[in-house]
Amino acid sequence: MSSIYVCQDSQDWILKILGEDILKGFEKLGWTCHSGRYAGYDGEDVALHMWWRTAQPYKAARCNAVFITHTDDIYKENDLVRMKDDFDAYFCMSEEDGRFLVELGYDPAKVFGFALPVRNHYVRPLQIGIFSRCYSDKRKNEDWLVNYCASHPDATLVNFVFIGAGWARVVESLSALGCSFSWHDISRKLPYEYFHQQLMLKDLDYYLYMGMDGGAMGTYDAYAMGVPLFVTDDGYHKEIPDQEYGYVDYESFSSQLDEIIARQRHRIDFFSSHDVDHYVARVAAVLNPSAGPEQAAPHSQKNSSSLPSGAAVRCGNAPSEQPAPDPAGSVLEKRRKGYFNSLRRFNRQFEMAWKRLINRIRFRRAH
């Protein structure tokens, strides 16, 4: 297959953008690509319908696929049941949506629950900072941070913020290791210098204090600003409730910093692996299995058999086993409960509005 028609019968902004992304992605793969309304189809091999409520398969297409979104009421559920055998592949917005379709009776081999691609092109850097002076006797255990950065490559995901004097040796070491930092050495002669430095804490993701010297007033300042604490379990720090992290030696400091930085790594990896290019590659692997190895989907498995030229093409793969049940229970049951809860809320709102209207009418008649 070498041509695709993306049927855009709706101007819904997210579906329109997603359809355009898919079209551009297939153009990069060398396919002949067109898009438009239903009547604009001109014999392309693959037809991808972006608006499922009005989608009708083209008899001339070798493969008809449809994108399913917003299955959020009982009426849409009934429509979905009626169309479960009409298309060759069903793309939906998540694995959970895929399980929902399978529970409605869809063939698992035709269902592909791909999470919607992200549109973010920026992930905010992680900021970990300390508000304290650094002394030559190393009472702040600043070498813990230098040693950690020297042995943990992912330390480069963090911007370390130093607020206070005396951090020259530390920032020089971090610079040599390729780590990022901001150092604010504010003179005591600056009017309102203490309050000015306190306000710098609000942009931190975690407040850092490594000294074992009874505690730091900067920890109080960070707590007042709502900044999560990553401080030693020492002195008056112990009196602060709701501490996120507490450590007493380099080993516990290192393991807890691993946890914090791992979240940033997961965040960055998530956005890089869920971008538009990766999404298009997964869709292309379904519509054209020879396009690449990313064909596997939650509700299908690889099929090495070839299809004869001119045969009716199934975009999906060989039927697989039913997907494992969700630990949270049936998606169908959960959504139906959601339908009924929404209906009950609507009924309550309608009843209250009706009562208000009756009261207004009675009030006007009385006056």
Secondary structure, DSSP 8 states (H G I E B T S, - for coil): --EEEEE-----HHHHHHHHHHHHHHHHTT-EEEEE-GGG--S-SEEEES-GGG----TT-SEEEEEE----SHHHHHHHHHTTTT-SEEEESSHHHHHHHHHTT--GGGEEE------------EEEEEES---TT-TT-HHHHHHHHHH-GGGGGEEEEEESS--HHHHHHHHHTT-EEEEE---TTSTTHHHHHHHHGGG-SEEEE---SS--HHHHHHHHTT--EEEES-GGGGG-SS-SEEESSHHHHHHHHHHHHHHHHHHHHHHHHTSHHHHHHHHHHHHSGGG-STT-BTTB--------TTS---SS-S--------TT--HHHHHHHHHHHHHHHHHHHHHHHHHHHHHHHHHHHH-
